């Protein structure tokens, strides 16, 4: 468990940039330390904020769970990325990012090292993905000069959700491969923020298909400008 | 949408057997009608009960969503079942069922045609699976003489949850293959009841691994006898 601050009720969204930079530094150090252990195949870094996101603790805290297996869920994403690479000779995530930047309408924020956007097929309303611009399979490969950028864009995304949506419950999770252990260099780590505004129900459980009542382009416009895009059906 | 009863606030758990039999008959007719449509590849039958399960309507209702695709989630389960069949010459679900009956400690109820049990690796507390004893890939192949048994065991399971756990929110979903369309005869349909007593959080989202704080054998004993099993840690 990583406790981000001595302040009991100040969420990440309201922290100063220099505080967030220390948080990111801590995430990275703890993650790197855990995956260095020979028994660990995978470490999942995540945060649960609010009761609907599965926590009843107000005090901001993230968690890293180290497992001695690579879950099927991660293997699936690695395999798909590898297959795309075998077919096209490129990282699928680099291509997604390039497409999003070119297209622009789902972008929420950018800085020198990171981009945040609402994914094309967002599973939940106001889902937000943060990608490093540089092809980086493993979160552990984050460079010192990139840490400020990650702190910056994470704070930006969380602050937008906080102010525009009234502090919604959310989870964030770092999706990463661990190439020295799992061998898949084709992955590209990213951070996924999922507000808990809707409830996963029977259809999602039975089919794995998520019903998202919102439009990603409108969600992005609202997070970016505070206004809905033309054609918003919400 | 299938509305089970004209009574606004009588859940399935409190219905009479003959009423449940008509409900099962209706599920089967509507399902069969939908998958007969050439545009439909898959039909997902499910119920959401209570706010934590994704519904705010009290009046009992189930839903069937027909899709023109077979979701990856279902394909995965079909593929695993087929691979098991290729390796062992048997249906994996028939083997699971046989193992559960032989083992006995996770069984909750049995009748001539159906068995309900808490699965060995239950993802959530008090998860309950209902299996037809007869190898049946597709819910559409349910026979007339089996409908009473399904009504009986479904009512039994829901009543146990209702009385022993104080009417918890739950989802149920019918997991089925559609062999005339999808071609996988090795599947074995079953109904999955998932009480919503815990919340899926960041670790589950990130890894696909579910943290279940309860012990399946104790959950089964509690549902069966109203008592926890020896060694219960709950």
Interface residues (C-beta under 8 A of the other chain):
Chain A: X42 X44 X45 X46 X47 X48 X51 X52 X53 X54 X55 X63 X65 X67 X71 X72 X73 X74 X171 X172 X173 X174 X175 X192 X194 X198 X199 X200 X201 X202 X203 X205 X206 X207 X208 X209
Chain B: X42 X44 X45 X46 X47 X48 X51 X52 X53 X54 X55 X63 X65 X67 X71 X72 X73 X74 X171 X172 X173 X174 X175 X192 X194 X198 X199 X200 X201 X202 X203 X205 X206 X207 X208 X209
